[in-house]
Amino acid sequence: MLDRHLRPLIDPPLNRLGGQLARRGVSANLVSLVGLAFGLAAAGAIWAGAYLLAIGCVLASRLADGLDGAVARARGVTDFGGYLDIVCDYVFYAAIPFAFVLADPATNGAAGAFVLLSFYVNGGSFLGFAVLAEKKQMHSRAHGVKSLYFTGGLLEGTETILFFLALCLLPQHFAPLAWGFGALCLVTACARVMLAAKVFGPDDSQKK
């Protein structure tokens, strides 16, 4: 929901920095992997109870996630680069809640499992829509230049990062935060399914 409003603010500085990295020979894929490394470091810090370190690693990870696209735009977008980016994102999104579960399975287990379930459902609705959008040759730049078709929703990347930061700031409230965010993820997935039914459903001629 917030991503498209932030893009005009964050894209210009990211593009400048991404262009500098590209001119120095840094690849977008390397930036993606560095972002993943920071994300996994954040998960490790959460497991160890080092929440301030985790916050720093989360922010560094997401900076790299923005920079990889900027580098790719400067050097040339590739299909594998887009694929690697989405894989790294999903590993990161899963690792953070899983780390909270590992840190306190008795308290966080059920809520953590629920939020991971909601991520799985939401991710499936997102990727399924992207596959059909590619088949229909649909294009959108509302979320910047992407290798996949990005559909908006109630919860997007910005909201997820804010959720992770809130978890690190209030780890004792992981369970209620996870239950609430997971429920909103499922609402987002349901809305995307309804959008898919409208966009990809049979037209009037096929109904007759």
Backbone torsions as a table, in degrees:
resi	resn	phi	psi	omega
1	MET	NA	-37.2	-177.9
2	LEU	-92.0	-17.9	-172.4
3	ASP	-56.2	-48.3	-174.2
4	ARG	-67.0	-25.5	178.7
5	HIS	-79.6	-27.4	-179.7
6	LEU	-84.6	-24.6	-174.4
7	ARG	-57.1	-44.5	179.5
8	PRO	-61.8	-22.1	-179.5
9	LEU	-87.4	-39.1	-173.1
10	ILE	-95.1	-23.2	-176.3
11	ASP	-64.6	-44.8	-178.4
12	PRO	-57.9	-49.6	178.1
13	PRO	-66.9	-35.8	177.2
14	LEU	-63.6	-40.3	-179.6
15	ASN	-66.1	-37.0	177.8
16	ARG	-65.1	-47.4	179.9
17	LEU	-67.1	-39.9	177.8
18	GLY	-62.7	-37.9	177.4
19	GLY	-64.7	-38.8	177.6
20	GLN	-64.3	-43.3	178.1
21	LEU	-63.9	-40.6	179.8
22	ALA	-62.6	-40.9	-179.9
23	ARG	-66.8	-22.8	177.5
24	ARG	-89.7	4.4	175.2
25	GLY	89.7	8.3	178.9
26	VAL	-77.0	133.0	-179.3
27	SER	-91.3	152.9	177.9
28	ALA	-63.7	-36.5	-179.7
29	ASN	-63.8	-38.6	177.3
30	LEU	-63.6	-41.5	178.5
31	VAL	-63.0	-39.8	177.5
32	SER	-60.4	-43.8	-178.6
33	LEU	-69.5	-35.4	174.9
34	VAL	-63.5	-41.4	177.0
35	GLY	-61.1	-41.1	177.7
36	LEU	-63.9	-40.8	179.4
37	ALA	-61.3	-42.9	176.8
38	PHE	-64.1	-38.6	178.8
39	GLY	-63.3	-43.2	178.3
40	LEU	-68.8	-33.3	175.1
41	ALA	-64.5	-37.5	176.5
42	ALA	-61.8	-42.7	178.5
43	ALA	-62.5	-42.1	177.9
44	GLY	-63.0	-39.1	178.7
45	ALA	-65.4	-38.7	177.5
46	ILE	-63.4	-45.1	178.3
47	TRP	-57.6	-37.0	-179.2
48	ALA	-84.4	-4.6	-179.6
49	GLY	82.2	12.4	179.6
50	ALA	-93.5	77.2	-169.3
51	TYR	-72.5	-33.6	177.5
52	LEU	-66.4	-40.6	175.0
53	LEU	-62.7	-40.0	179.1
54	ALA	-61.1	-40.5	179.1
55	ILE	-61.2	-45.5	178.5
56	GLY	-60.6	-41.4	-179.7
57	CYS	-69.4	-38.0	176.6
58	VAL	-61.1	-46.3	-178.9
59	LEU	-65.0	-40.2	177.7
60	ALA	-64.5	-39.2	179.2
61	SER	-62.4	-43.4	-178.3
62	ARG	-74.1	-28.8	172.8
63	LEU	-62.4	-46.1	177.9
64	ALA	-62.1	-36.7	179.7
65	ASP	-64.1	-34.2	175.2
66	GLY	-75.8	-35.6	-177.0
67	LEU	-71.5	-31.7	-177.6
68	ASP	-62.0	-38.0	176.8
69	GLY	-67.2	-37.9	179.0
70	ALA	-65.8	-41.7	177.0
71	VAL	-63.7	-41.9	-179.9
72	ALA	-62.6	-39.6	179.2
73	ARG	-65.8	-32.1	179.5
74	ALA	-77.0	-36.8	-175.8
75	ARG	-95.7	-21.2	-176.3
76	GLY	119.1	121.0	-178.1
77	VAL	-71.7	135.6	177.4
78	THR	-121.9	154.9	178.7
79	ASP	-63.9	-43.1	-179.5
80	PHE	-65.1	-36.0	177.7
81	GLY	-60.8	-43.0	176.8
82	GLY	-64.3	-38.9	178.0
83	TYR	-64.4	-47.3	-179.7
84	LEU	-62.1	-39.3	-179.9
85	ASP	-60.0	-46.2	-177.5
86	ILE	-70.5	-35.6	176.6
87	VAL	-63.1	-46.9	179.5
88	CYS	-61.2	-39.8	178.6
89	ASP	-60.9	-45.3	-176.3
90	TYR	-70.2	-33.7	175.1
91	VAL	-64.0	-44.0	178.6
92	PHE	-61.0	-47.9	-177.4
93	TYR	-61.7	-31.9	179.1
94	ALA	-80.3	-34.8	-172.7
95	ALA	-67.6	-35.6	-175.4
96	ILE	-67.3	-53.1	176.6
97	PRO	-61.8	-36.9	180.0
98	PHE	-61.6	-36.6	178.8
99	ALA	-63.8	-38.3	177.6
100	PHE	-66.4	-36.6	177.0
101	VAL	-65.2	-45.1	178.7
102	LEU	-62.2	-35.2	-178.3
103	ALA	-67.6	-32.9	-179.2
104	ASP	-153.7	77.6	-175.4
105	PRO	-59.1	-38.7	-176.3
106	ALA	-64.6	-41.2	-177.2
107	THR	-85.5	-38.4	-170.8
108	ASN	-104.0	-4.4	-171.7
109	GLY	-59.5	-54.2	-175.5
110	ALA	-66.0	-45.6	-179.5
111	ALA	-65.3	-38.6	178.1
112	GLY	-64.6	-41.1	177.9
113	ALA	-63.4	-38.8	-179.4
114	PHE	-66.4	-44.1	-178.2
115	VAL	-68.8	-33.8	175.3
116	LEU	-67.3	-38.3	174.5
117	LEU	-59.4	-44.5	-178.3
118	SER	-65.3	-37.1	176.6
119	PHE	-63.5	-40.8	-179.9
120	TYR	-62.3	-47.3	-179.8
121	VAL	-64.6	-45.8	-179.3
122	ASN	-64.2	-41.4	177.8
123	GLY	-63.4	-39.9	177.9
124	GLY	-62.7	-41.6	179.4
125	SER	-66.5	-36.4	179.7
126	PHE	-68.3	-49.7	-176.5
127	LEU	-69.4	-37.5	177.1
128	GLY	-61.7	-41.6	177.6
129	PHE	-63.3	-41.4	-178.5
130	ALA	-62.6	-38.9	179.2
131	VAL	-63.1	-46.6	-179.7
132	LEU	-68.8	-35.5	177.9
133	ALA	-63.1	-39.8	176.6
134	GLU	-64.0	-40.6	178.3
135	LYS	-61.8	-36.7	-179.9
136	LYS	-86.5	-0.3	-179.0
137	GLN	58.5	40.8	176.5
138	MET	-82.5	148.3	-179.0
139	HIS	-137.6	145.4	175.5
140	SER	-154.3	138.9	177.0
141	ARG	-117.5	21.0	179.5
142	ALA	-62.8	-27.5	179.1
143	HIS	-110.7	23.4	-178.2
144	GLY	89.5	179.0	178.9
145	VAL	-76.6	117.5	-176.1
146	LYS	-127.7	154.3	175.3
147	SER	-77.1	-24.6	177.6
148	LEU	-113.7	156.8	175.5
149	TYR	-75.7	121.4	-178.1
150	PHE	-100.0	122.6	172.8
151	THR	-97.4	137.9	177.4
152	GLY	-75.4	177.3	179.5
153	GLY	-177.9	179.5	179.1
154	LEU	-60.6	-41.1	179.1
155	LEU	-120.0	126.1	177.9
156	GLU	-129.0	-159.5	-176.3
157	GLY	-61.6	-43.8	-177.8
158	THR	-60.7	-46.1	-179.4
159	GLU	-64.3	-35.6	179.7
160	THR	-67.4	-40.3	178.3
161	ILE	-65.8	-41.7	176.9
162	LEU	-61.3	-36.9	176.7
163	PHE	-63.3	-46.4	179.6
164	PHE	-63.0	-40.4	178.7
165	LEU	-65.9	-38.7	177.2
166	ALA	-63.1	-38.8	177.7
167	LEU	-62.1	-40.1	-179.7
168	CYS	-70.1	-33.0	179.3
169	LEU	-78.5	-29.5	-176.9
170	LEU	-130.0	60.2	-175.3
171	PRO	-62.1	-25.6	179.3
172	GLN	-70.0	-14.7	179.8
173	HIS	-108.2	23.9	-178.4
174	PHE	-55.0	-47.9	-173.1
175	ALA	-59.2	-54.8	-179.4
176	PRO	-64.3	-36.3	178.2
177	LEU	-64.3	-41.5	-179.0
178	ALA	-67.9	-43.3	177.9
179	TRP	-60.2	-43.9	-178.6
180	GLY	-67.4	-45.0	-179.1
181	PHE	-67.7	-39.1	177.8
182	GLY	-60.7	-40.9	178.4
183	ALA	-62.6	-40.7	178.9
184	LEU	-68.3	-32.9	174.6
185	CYS	-61.5	-41.8	179.3
186	LEU	-67.1	-35.3	174.9
187	VAL	-62.3	-43.7	178.1
188	THR	-60.1	-43.9	-180.0
189	ALA	-63.8	-42.9	179.3
190	CYS	-62.7	-40.6	178.2
191	ALA	-63.7	-37.7	179.6
192	ARG	-69.2	-37.4	176.7
193	VAL	-62.7	-43.1	178.3
194	MET	-64.4	-37.3	175.9
195	LEU	-64.6	-41.6	178.5
196	ALA	-62.1	-40.0	178.2
197	ALA	-62.1	-36.0	179.7
198	LYS	-74.2	-42.0	-174.8
199	VAL	-79.5	-39.9	-172.8
200	PHE	-107.6	0.3	-178.2
201	GLY	-70.8	171.0	-179.4
202	PRO	-65.0	141.3	177.7
203	ASP	-83.5	177.9	-174.6
204	ASP	-60.5	-35.9	-177.1
205	SER	-67.7	-31.8	-179.7
206	GLN	-77.4	-23.0	-179.9
207	LYS	-75.5	-21.7	-174.7
208	LYS	-82.4	NA	NA
